[in-house]
Amino acid sequence: MTRILVIGFGNTLRNDDGAGYKVAELISKNFLNITTVTSHDLKPEYAELIAHHQVVFFIDASIDCNELVIEEITTIPNSEIQNSHHLNPIQLISLSKKLFRQVPKNIFIVKLPAINLDFGEKLSQPTQKAMESFLNWFEKFQKSFIS
């Protein structure tokens, strides 16, 4: 069975910034056999967990997009970690490769639109729509790996 890891991160107290975290929570509740991690940010200790999965999704809100963006990473550049408190997905995958000599077969970076970053716990309409679109896409994706 394909082992899928979903890492959803962001600040749930900054409205849309918490969308990645909330998507991972929804996946945890609605999809069996999917490993999920929710966190405020990416941590070096996730490198070992990443090494033990065949597919990994990094889900976060981004001010750089107005709709759902799903980017598959096909080449892992060597990326040095300058500050372990501000890791990005590429640095974390690179760390996994360096320490455990393994990387997932499929790596996806999922960006959800971050429209409202004020203090609060409500999601904007574009962010909610992007979350729903991703969950529909994810359901089809994971079914293709089961069969």
Secondary structure, 3 states (H helix, E strand, C coil): CCCEEEEEECCCCEHHHHHHHHHHHHHHHHCCCEEEEEECCCCCCHHHHHHCCCEEEEEEEECCCCCCEEEEECCCCCCCCCCCCCCCHHHHHHHHHHHHCCCCCEEEEEEEECCCCCCECCCCHHHHHHHHHHHHHHHHHHHHHHC
